[in-house]
């Protein structure tokens, strides 16, 4: 099977995984949002800040290094597994003993037992890192899809049942625990790889040479994406963090559906093409153009219809999240064309470039937060989005240098999607203004989405017939592959 065929097959199963699990996640989240208080969501968000930070020491970049290496040996896998497990056990002990101290930092005593439960997840995560990387390297996305779907729906079912019975924040804890545990068990059942005891310092060196830069990037990415959770929770309280978490949850789910579907397959695909610059460049262009063509109208449409979407999905009690959703929609637009940078840097053997770009991101994020904090949660959210747009030209310049293409040529591929999406958003805005007093939220969402989709497709056809034809061809190819796999 060729690289192209493997990539298409990987995209198909990545779509199944992302759309299936995220659709399930959204439904579960909508139900829980009506059964659990905003403060409880805020407590879980604070606990996940602690959990996410500690996990950075577990994720040493070995997974990406395993995917990227051309000459992978069994000792590479063994070394990565046993180091991960040892670190996982150490982190579990530290997390359990330090839970009280972390809770005191936030002034939330209720965090202590939650953090102690979550500490077990360090060991659970350590057990599945290598298994996941092996499956991705082999393009076995069908197995990965099964893992996420089983875990998502089982964890959601437990969480909803407990929330309905009045367990409050503990329903969210149980949901996450079941999700992580079943995901790990599924990987081990579906994978035939088992760790051996033959490890070596040389193989550790091979992995760490790539992984150290990725680990540094992970620290900075955490800082960029989760420091706001920490600071909002610390300065503005758990309730404000709950509203912020709901808005960011929508952004993350939309990103997972629209961007990660193709990004998941990007690293193994790009890595196989690293010695063929022309094919690499074409693959990169196709990935970003396809993703942006779908993501741009979706995020701009979400910005216009955020009030109806929020009320319909979460209820009136989550109304303070509406302006945050609108602001973060513009972060989604940016993610659609920047999420592939990391895959390019790693595949081309330049993870250090990724790291230093993240340093710039982290610095501007902290400065922006410090400036915006006195003005409240909306200003903090806006500052985060503005920071992304300020860093964008620097990152794209670096990518253009690696793929040996002018920045202007690359940006030209987005003219048609951007123009069409802006026109579409304007039409939806007019329709919403005319009908919001006549139609119910669900009806307005359906009408606005239908009209917006028609306008967008028509604009793409008029502005760029070639892109329209290519999208139809990709859709047919994916549909054909889906029928073959089923």
Secondary structure, 3 states (H helix, E strand, C coil): CCHHHHHHHHHHHHHHHHHHHHHHHHHHHHHHHHHCCHHHHHHHHHHHHHHHHHHCCCCCCHHHHHHHCCCCCHHHHHHHHHHHHHHHHHHHHHHHHCHHHHHHHHCCCCHHHHHHHHCCHHHHHHHHHHHHHHHHHCCCHHHHHHHHHHHHHHHHHHHHHHHHCCCCHHHHHHHHHHHHHHHHHHHHHHCCCCCCCCCCHHHHHHHHHHHHHHHHHHHHHHHHHHHHHHHHHHHHCHHHHHHHHHHHHHHHHHHHHHHHHHHHHHHHHHHHCCCCHHHHHHHHHHHHHHHHHHHHHHHHHHHHCHHHHHHHHHCHHHHHHHHHHHHHHHHHHHHHHHCCHHHHHHHCCCHHHHHHHHHHHHHHHHHHHHHHHHHCHHHHHHHHHHHHHHHHHHHHHHHHHHCCCCHHHHHHCCHHHHHHHHHHHHHHHHHHHHHCCCCCHHHHHHHHHHHHHHHHHHHHHHHCHHHHHHHHHHHHHHHHHHHHHC
